[in-house]
Amino acid sequence: MLELEDADHAYDVVLAANVIHLPDEPSKALGELERMCRPGGKIIISTKNGTTVMIDAGYNSARLEKR
């Protein structure tokens, strides 16, 4: 998750479902997700505790749902 082969700004939406806790450096993983997301796109991260966060490319985050 830290060195994905996808092109820069390749996706309108990037989803990380229940994996953000796995890397030793989650901040680097977030940077990689942002790199792959087009400007103005959305990054959606769900966690194993049921929290879902949507981030506008540029890290303006808003919590969408907590179960």
C-alpha positions in Angstrom: 0.0 0.0 0.0 3.0 2.3 0.3 4.3 1.9 -3.3 1.3 1.3 -5.6 2.0 1.1 -9.3 -1.1 3.2 -10.4 -0.5 6.5 -12.2 -0.7 9.9 -10.5 -4.2 11.3 -10.4 -5.6 8.2 -12.1 -8.9 7.9 -10.2 -11.9 10.1 -9.3 -12.4 8.0 -6.1 -9.9 5.9 -4.2 -11.2 3.4 -1.6 -9.2 1.9 1.3 -11.4 -0.6 3.0 -10.1 -2.0 6.3 -6.5 -1.7 5.4 -5.2 1.7 6.7 -4.2 0.2 10.0 -1.8 -2.4 8.3 1.2 -0.3 7.2 3.8 0.7 9.7 3.5 4.3 8.5 -0.2 5.1 7.8 0.6 8.7 6.9 2.7 7.4 3.9 -0.3 5.3 2.9 -2.5 8.3 3.0 -0.1 10.2 0.8 -0.1 7.3 -1.7 -3.9 7.4 -1.8 -3.9 11.1 -2.4 -1.2 10.7 -5.2 -3.5 8.4 -7.1 -6.6 10.6 -6.7 -7.3 13.3 -9.2 -7.5 16.9 -7.8 -11.1 17.4 -6.5 -11.5 13.6 -6.2 -12.5 11.7 -3.1 -10.6 9.3 -0.9 -12.8 7.0 1.2 -11.3 5.2 4.1 -13.2 2.6 6.2 -11.7 1.2 9.4 -12.1 -2.1 11.2 -14.0 -0.3 14.0 -16.8 0.8 11.6 -15.7 4.4 11.0 -15.8 5.7 7.5 -14.1 8.9 6.5 -14.2 10.7 3.1 -11.4 13.1 2.3 -11.3 15.6 -0.5 -8.0 15.4 -2.4 -6.1 17.9 -0.3 -7.1 16.4 3.1 -10.2 18.3 4.0 -11.9 15.5 5.9 -15.4 15.0 7.0 -16.7 12.0 8.9 -19.5 10.4 7.0 -20.6 7.5 9.2 -19.8 5.7 12.4 -21.6 2.5 13.2 
